[in-house]
Amino acid sequence: MTEETPEKEPTVLDLFKSATRDWASFQKFMRSVWDARRRAEWNQSLARETAQAAVLESSAEPVTAVDFPWRTVGAFVLAWVGQALLEPQMRMVVISLIFYFAAFGIGLWAYRAGEWSLPSLPSLWQRADPFSVRLIPLGLATLLGVAAFINFGEGKFTWLNTTLWLASIALLVYSFWIRSLNIQEQAQPAAQGSPRSWDLGWIEIKVRNFDILRDKWAKWILFAAAIGIVIFFRFAQLDRVPSEPFSDHAEKIFDIYEITSLGNTNIFFPRNTGREAFQMYWTLLVLTIFKTGYTFQSLKLGTALLGLFTVPFVYKLGREFGNGRVAFFALFLFGVASWPNIISRIGLRFPLYPVFVAPMLYYMIRGLRAQNRNDFILAGIFLGLGLHGYSPFRIVPFLVIAAFLIYILHTKSGDERRQAFFWFLLIVIISAFVFLPLLRYWIAYPDNFGYRSFTRLSSLETPLPGPAWQIFLSNMYKGLLMFNWDDGEIGTHSVTHRPALDVISAALFLMGVVFLIARYIRRRDWRDLTLLVSIPILILPSVLSLAFPNENPAMNRAGGASVAVFVVGAVALDGLVTSFGSGWKRKVLAYSMVGILFTGVAFQNYDLVFRQFSRSFNDAHWNSSEMGRVISDFEDKYGQTDTVWIVPYPYWVDTRLPGIWAGVPNRDFALWPDQLAQSLNYPAPKMFIYWNADPDTERLLRELYPQGVITRYTSASPGKDFYIFMVER
């Protein structure tokens, strides 16, 4: 199948440029006015020239500064100071607003003067979609999809229905996939008239190649260093930050264990109000490869890897909104940021939101820009996969609708609108096939599938604390402020009541928003508006917590927005860099400033994750790992754990967690006070663990076992001591 040549409707300006390029061109133009045949040839030639110009159009650098960019630097410094005044130890709101408004004013002055210029967006392509489809593979895909849908009726993955499902997806992709050249290779052909390498002398070749290699090696070294720093932030101290699991982790470990031990290959896991299946099978794969067992570490390693996998697509998305420099800035800012780092370390499904948002958004934006059908196929695959990951991702289909509406409203021809509608249907169809198992479960068990979401959205579990529209507006206001003001009060995935972003990233983000709005007003490019609109849409899972407004902002449910937020900040930073100009002294100054800013970003985010979050999280969660070591010591000494129990106490440790630490992931060690007498049926040795503020349990155990010995375990965390009651005979 051949690919259509990119097309662009010639304008009057194109006609003028072509006719006045030289005297021969002008003569051809004049003859074409009176000769119909020559006029047709002229029109064809003009169309080819215009199409080639559209392909060869490059992302030109902004006009470089002649004088030192005082306005640009001043605007950024004012924004940085304004954000610093919003840190928890300062909180000078009024003064901060004064600084920020001054920054916006001076920044817009610099933008209007061409000093702080945003990077040029990549070229828009015009290419006609052939609307072709391979009917036989499509028919087979439909039949296999229907068969898989029927076989998913029991709510479990089996070899039969999974094979049918995957085969239907493969055939569906094949039926719509078209052969096309690599976009970057098409967009950057060799310029006509450039000297060939074999036309140069060997000395010139050597010098030229040396310069090229030097630039390439410098870029690769910087890129490798950035990736190394990102990997460090994702995996450093993973065994200690965070150090203790909580009840949700126990639910996950039990679900994963039951996949292998009981064959519960569920499509949707109903335990604990219901969970999508992706993390369970992903963690099972991780613990199998890395031999980490059914442990808290397996959960954390799995989610940390997911957080790392998001980074390349943030980089790619940065290129779609600028250039390689924007991509590099977005990679670093996102990679070291505390927000995506923390939600990737918890060991829960949180990073499954951004890890699928990033590639879906990237392929959708690139597809609309490059008019490439295959990108929409990939976007549909990631959209469908994301729906298997984490329930907040269910808002992403609305982002797809919004993006296509924005695109269609900015197109001028009916053909472009028809193409866009076809591509939208393509994303819907592909994602529906990928979503098929969960769609079948949703139809069979709608209450289970939607329970958790509806308990937050409606009065299903608790009455709404006020009119829904008022709560929504209040939540949206708080949600939009979380980046620069307050990230909420949920300490399991954030450093509470502080901005979600570090000082530098937060200042860049707000400046980026202002400049993107200004550029959209000036140029009306649908990509600017799509990037801006994506942020409030992607925080909606947090905002829509109408029944529990105190849960908003929630960094986990708003995690998808982090992808767009850091791209906005990277766009602003690129404009700050280019404002210094193109001379080598200016470049040294500009990139030295970037190095200082990145150092500040890294240091603050390191402090947020490895000191502040680590300390607050550990203080708030019980020391189940120490109880697990006590149980392991008992097993090492006596060869069994059947006669070990933990006596529950209100708001104390989840009695399943110590067993997970001890390598017993399938047992709840709870023995309630009114059940203690049942322990008499078991032979010694026996061990009971109970809370240090539970005198009733101590009294009951002394009555049952007068010969028992009590030991107080002194925890490494103050206030978390517990008692051990041993019965050895």
N, C-alpha and C positions, 0 to 999 in steps of 0.2 A: 504494500500500500504506500503510495507516494504522499509526501507531506506537502500541503499547500504553501506557496510562497507568501511570506508576510506582506500584507497589503495596507496601503494608506491612501486615502483620498487626496489627490493633489489640490493644493490651495492656490490662490492668486499669487501668494508670495513664492511658492514653488515654481509657478509658471514664469514669474519675473526673473528669478535666479537662473533658471535654465536658459531663457532666451537671451540674457545679457552676459552669459558666462564668457563668451568670446564672439569674434565677428562671424565665424562660421555658424555658430549656434543661432545668432540673430538672423542670418540669411535664411537658414532652414525654417525658422519660425515665420518669417515674412512670406516665404513661398507656400507654407502650409495654410496660410490664411485664405489663399485663392484656389488651392488644389485639394480636393476632398481626400484623394489617396494619400498625399503627403501629410494631410492633417491627421488622418488615422494613424500613420506611422509616428507622427510627432506625439500624439496622445499616448500611444503604447510606450514610446521611449520615456516620456515624462512620468508615466506610472511606474516604470521599472526604476527610474532614478529616485523617485519618492519612496518606493518600497525599500530600496537599498539604503537610503538615508535613514529610514526608520530602524533598520536592522543595525546599522553602524553607529547609531546615536549612542553615545557613551555618557556615563555619569561624570560630567565635568566637575572639576573642583570649583568651589566658590571663588569669586574674585578675591585675590589676596589683599591683605591690608598693606598700606604704604606706611602709615604712622603706627606707633604702638597702640594696641587696641585698649585704650583706657576705659572706654565705655563697657566693653565686653568683660574685662577683668573686674571692673568696679561692680557691674551687675551681679556677677557670680559671687564676689566676696560679700556683697550685701545679702544675697540669698543664703549663703553659707552661715553668716552671722545670725540671720533671722532664724534659720533652722536650729543653730546651736542654742538659741535662747528658748527653744521648745523642749530641750532635753529635760528629763525628770528632775535633775538637780537645779534647773533654772525656772522653767515654766513662766517666762515673762511674755504673756500672750500679746498684749497691746504693743509693746516695743517690737516684738517679733513681726507683727503685722506691718508696722511702719517700715521696717527694714525690707520686708518682702515686697510691699507695694513700690518702694523705691527701686528695688531690684527689677521688678516687672517694667516699670517706666523706663529706666535706663536701658534695660535689655531690649525693649521694643524700639527704642531710639537707635540702639546699635543695629538691630535687625533691619530697620527701615533704611539706615545708612549703608547697609551691605557689609557691616563689620562682623556681626555675629550671624553667619549664614548657616542654615541647616544643610546637610549633605544632599546632593541631588538624588532624587529617586531613580532607580533603574528604569531603563527604557521600557515603554509600553509597546507591546507587539500587536499587530493586527493580522490575524490568521483565521481563515474560514474553517470551521469544523466540518468535516465531510458527513457528519451524522450517520456514519457507517456502523454496522454491527454484524457480527458473525452469528447468523440465526441458529445454526445447528448447536454450537456450544451454548448459546443463550437458552435454547429449549432444554438441553440436557441439564444446565444449571438450575433451571426452574423446576424440573422434575425431581432432581436430587434434593433441592432445597425443600420442596414439599414433603418428600419422604423423610428428610431429617427432621423437619418441623413436627411431623406426626410421631416420630420415634423419640423425640425429646419430651413426650407427654408425661413421663414418670419423674421428670425433674432431675435426671442424672445424666452424666456423660457416660456413654458406652463406646466400645470399639466401633459398633455399627453406626450409631447416629453421628459420632464424631467424624468418622471417615466420610459419610455422606455429606456432612456439613462442610468440611474442608474441601472436598471435591467440588461441591457446588460453588464455593467461593472462587476456587481456581478457575473453573470454567467460565464463571461470570466475568472475572477480570480479563480472561483471554478473549471473551466475546466483544469487549469494548476497547481493549488495548489497541493503540495504533503505533506503528513504527514511526519514530521521529528522531531527528538528530539531537545531540546534546545542545541544550539552549545556550550555554556559555560559549561553546565552540561556534555556534552560528552567529552569536552576537559580537564576536571579536575576530573576524577574519583578518588576514594580513592586509594592511593598507596598500592601496595601489601606489606604485612608484617607489616603494621603500626598497633600499638596496638589499640584494640577496647576500646570504652569508658567503657564498662562493665567489662573489664579485669583489670581496675585500681582500686585502693583503693579510698574510698570516699574523702579522703583528697586530693589525686592527682587530682581527678575529679574537686573538688572545686577550686584548684589553677589554673588548666588548663583553666577551664571555665572563671575564673576571668580574666586571661590574655587575652583570646579571646574577652570577653565582653569589657574589657578596650580598646583594640585596635579598636574594632568596634565602640564603643561610641566616641572615639577620632576622628575617621574618619568622623562619622556622624555629630559631632559637627562642625568640620572644613567645611564639605560640606554645612551644614545648614547656617553657617556664610557666606560662599561665596555666596550662593544663596540669602541670605538677602541683601548683599552688591549689588549684581547685580540688584535685584528688586528695591533697593533704587536708583541706577543710572538710571534705566529705567523710574521710575515714580515720583521721587522727583521733585517738582516745575513744574509739567507737565502743570499746568494752566498758568505759566509765562514764561516757556522756551520751545518753543518760545511763545511770547505773542500775536503776531498779524498775522492773515492770509494774504494771497495775492490771486491773481486772480484764480490760480489753485484750491484753496480751495473752492472758490465760485462755480466753475464748478462742483466740486464733490458734494457739498451740493445740488445744483439744480438737479443733476442726481439722487441722493438718494431720494430727495423729490418726484421727478416725478415717481419713482418706485411705491410708495404707492398712490399718488394722481391721477396720470394719467395712471397707469398700464404699464409703460414703462419698462417691465422686459427684457431689452435688453441683448443680448449675448455680444455685443460690443457697447460701448457708443460713438457715433460719435462726440459729442461736443468737441471743443478745440483740433482738429486734431485727435481725437479718443483715447479711453482708454479701456483696458480690464476690464472685469466686476467684478473680484473677490473683489476688495476693496469696491465697492458699496454695495454688498450684505453683506459683512463682517461688514461694518460700520452700516448697517441697523440692523443687529443682535446685535451689541454692544449697540447701542442707545436704542434698545428695552429692553435689559436685564438691563442695568444700568440707564435707564430713563434720558439720557443726552440730548435728543432732537436732532434736526438738527443743530448741532453747531460745531464750531471749536474743542471744547473739545472732541466730539465724534470721530472726525477724528483722533485726536492725541491719544486718549485712544486706539482706534482700532489698529493703527500702533505700538504703544508701546507694546501692547500685542503680536503682530506678532514678534517684536524684541525679546521679552522674550522667545517666543516659539522656537526661533532659538537656544538658548543656550544649551538645552539638547542634541541636535544633534551635536553641536560642541564638547560637552563632549564625546559623543559616537565616533565621528570621531577621537578624540584624542586617545582613546583606540585602534583604528585600526592602529594607527601609533606609538604605544608604549605600555602604560600600564595605570593603574588607576591614577598614579601621573601625567603623561602627560595630561590625560583627565582633571584632576583638574586644572592644570596650564592653559590649553586652555580655560576652562570655565571662569576662573577669568580674564585672559587677554582680552578675547573677551567681557566678560560681562561688564567690566568697561570702555572699550575703547571708546574714543570720536567718532570715525568713525561710528560704528554701532549704537551707542547711538543717535547721532544727526539725522541720516537718519531714525531712528525709532520714533523720536519725531515730525517730520515735519508735519505728518498727511497726507502725500501723499503715493503713491504706493511703494516708495523706498525699504522698508524692505521686500517686497514680492520677491525680488531677492534672498537675502541670506536665507530667511526662507524656501525656497524650494530647494535651492542648497545644503544646509547642509544635509538633510535627503536623497536626491537623491544620493549624493556623498558617504555618509556613507553606504547605502544599496548596492550600486554598488561595492564599494571596498570590503565590507564584503562578498558579494556574490561571487566575484572572488576569494577571499582568502579561503572561507569555502566551495566553490563549492555547494552553496545552491540556488536552483532555486527560492525559495520563496522570497529571497532577491531581485532578479531581478524583480519580480512582484511588490514589494513595490517600488523599484526604478522607475519603469515605471509609477506607480500611481503618485508619486511626480513629475516626469518629466512632465506628462500631466497637473497636477494641476498648476505647475509653469508657464506654457504657458498661463494660464488664468489670471496671476497676473500682471506682469510688463514686458514691451516689451524687455528690455535687457536680460531677461531670454531666449529669442529665440536663444542665442548663446550656451546654455547648450547642445542641441543635438550634437553639434560639439565636446564638451568635452566628451560626451559619446563615440562618434566615436574614438576620440583620445585615450581614456582610453582602449578601446577594442583592438585597433591596437597595443598599447604598450604591452598589455597583450599577445596577439597572437604572437608578435615578440619575446617574452621571453619564450614561451612554446616550448617544444621539440618534442611532439608527435602529430600525426594527430588527435587522439581521443580528445585531449584537445582543439585543434583548432576547431573541429566540435562542441564540447560542447559550446565553447565560442561563436561561430556563432549562435547557437541555442538560447543562453541566450540573445545575442544582438537582435535577432529577437523578442524575448519575450518582451524586454523593448520597442521596437518599436511598437509592436502590442498593448500592454497595454496602452502606452502613447497616441497612436493614438485614442483609444476608449475614453480615458479621455478628449482628446483634441477635440473630435468630434463636439461639438456645434460651437466652434470657427473655426474649419476646414471648416464647412459648410458655415459660414459667410465669411471666406477668399475666398472661391470659388465664392460666390455670389457677394461679394464686394471687390475685390482685391485692388482697389485704396484706399478705406477707411482703410483697414487693414494694408497696408504697407506704408501709406503716411508719417507718422511721422519718421519712420526708414529711408526711402529713401530720405527724405529731409536732413538728416545728412550724409548719405552715398554717395549720388550722387549730380549731379548738377540740380536736379529736381526743386529746389526753387531758388538757387543762384549758379553761376558758381564756380567751384572749384578754390581756390586761387593758384593752381599750379598743377604739375603732381601728379596723385593720389598715385603712389608708393612712391614718396618723402614725401608727407604728411603723408602717413601711417607709414613710418619708423620714421619720426620725432615724430608722435603721440605715437608710441610704446615706443620710447626712453623716452619721457616725462611720459608716463604711468607707466613704470617700475621704474622711479625715484620718483614717488609720495609718496611711502611709507617712504622714508628717506629724501626727499628733498622738493618737492613742490606739494601740492594737488590741485592746480588750483586757479581760480579766481571767482568761483561761491559761493557767500556768503550765499545762501539760505540753503545749506546743508554742510557747512564746515567753519572752521576758515581758511581763505584764505592765500595762499602763505606761508605755513609752511608744515612740514612733516605730512603725514596722520596719523602716529603713534607717540605715546609718545616716549621719549628718550630711555627708557629701552626696550620697546617692539621693537622699530626699530633696536636697536643694536642686540637683540636676533634674530630677523628675518634674518638679513644679515648673522650672524654667522650660523644660522640654514641652510640657503641656501648653504653656503660654505660646511658645513659638510655633507648635504644630497648629494651634488654633489660628494664629496669625497667618501662617502659610496657607492653611485651607481657605481662609477668607480671600486671600489673594489669588490662589491658583485653582481652587476647587478640585483637588485631586482626591479621588475616592479612597486612596490608601491612607491618607492622613486621618480622615474621618473614621475609617474602619478601626485603625489602631486606637484612637481616642475612645470610640464607643465600646470597644471590646472590654475596657477596664470596668465600667459599671456593670456590664452584663456578667462578667466572670466573677464579680463579688456577690452576685445575687444569691447564691446558696447560703451565704452568711447573712445577707440582708433579709432574706425571707424567713428568718427565724422569728416569726410574729408571735408565737405562743411563749417563747422564751427570749425576749429582747435582750436580756443580760448576756446571752451567748453571742451577741454581735458587738463588735467584730470578732470573727473566729478565723484565725490565720490558716487553719487547715481547710475550711470550707471556701475560703477566698484564695487558696493557693494558686489556682490557674491564672489569676490576674498578675502574679509575679512575673510571668513570661513577658507580658506586654509592658509592665511598669519599667523593667530594667532596659528594654529596648528604647523606650522613651528617654530615659536618662542617658543612654549611650548616644542617641541622636544629638542631644543637647551638648554632651561632652565633645563630640566631633566638631560641632560648630565653634566651641570654645577653642579647640586646637587650631582649626584653620584660620581663625581670626588673627593669629600671629603672623601669618604670611608664609611665603614659600622659600625665602632665603635660608641658607643653612644655619645661620646664627639664630634666626627666628624659630626654626624647627628645633634646634637644640633647646632653646628656652621653653618652647611649647611642650616638648616631650619630657623635659625635666619636670615641668609642672604636673604633667600626667603621672609621672613616677611618684611625685610627692603625694598627689591625691590618692593614687592606688595604695600607697603605703598607709595613708590614713584610713582608707576604707578597710584594708585588711586588718589593721590593728584594732579598730573599733569592733569589727565583726568577730574577730577572735575573742575579744573580751566579752562580747555579748553571749557567744555560744559556750566557750570553755570556762568562763568564770561565773558570769551572772546567771545564765540559764542553768548551768550545771548545779550551782549551789541552790538556787530556788527550787529546782525540780527534785533534787535529792532531799531537801528539807521537807518537801510536801508528800513524799511517798515512803511507804514502809520498807523496812530492811528485810525483805523476803530472802535475799541472797544469803544473809547470815543464818537465817533459819534453815535454808537449804544446806549450808555447810554442816550444821549440827546434825541434820538427818543423814548426810553422807558419812559423817564420822560414826554415827550409830550403825550404819550399814557396813562400814569397813570393819567394825569391831564384832558385830553379831551376825553379819551375813544376810540380813533381811530388814525390811521396813514395814512389814505388816502390822507390827505392834507399836507404831509411832503415830501419834495423833496431835492435832493442833486444836485447841479449844477456842472457838470463835468468840469474838467480842465486838460490840457495835463500833463501826468505823475503824476497825483495826485491819490487819492484813487479810488479803484474799487467800484462803487456806489452800488453794490450788497452786499458788505460785512457788512456795518453798519446794514442793515436789518436783516442779519443772527444773529448778536449780539443782536438785539432787538426782536428776536423771530419771524421774518417775513422772512422765508427762500425762499419764492416763488416770491419775487418782486425785481425788479431793481428800485431803487429810483431816477434814473437819470431823470433830466429835463434840456435839453440843453438851452443855453442862447436864441436861436432863438425861443424856445417854451415856454418861460416864460409867455407870454400873455395868453396861454391856462389856466393858473392857475386862471384867473379871473372867469372862469366858475364854480369854486368850492367855497362853502361858507366858511367863517372864522370859526374857527381859522386855520391859515396856518403857516408853518415853512419852511424856506429855509436855507440850509447849503451850504456854498461856501468857497473856498480857500481864504486865507488872501491876496494873491497877485493877486486878480482878480477884479480890480476896475470897469471894464466894467459891470460885473454882479451886483455890488452894484449900479451903476448908473441906470441900467434898472429896478431894483427892486424899487428904490426910485421913478422913474417915474410912475411905475404901482401902487405902494402903498405908497403914501406920509405919511400916518399915521403909517407906519411900524417902528419897533424899532430894532436897530442893537446892537448885543452883541458880543464881542470877547471872544471866548473860549480859555482859557490859558491851553495848553496841558502840561501834565507831561513830555513830551519829547520836548526838546528845538527845535524851528524852525518848529513846527507842529501845531501851532495855526490855528483855523478856525473861520469863522464868522457865526453867527446865526441871521437870519432876521425873526422877528416874526410879524405876522399880526393877531391881536386878534379880530378885528371887521371890 
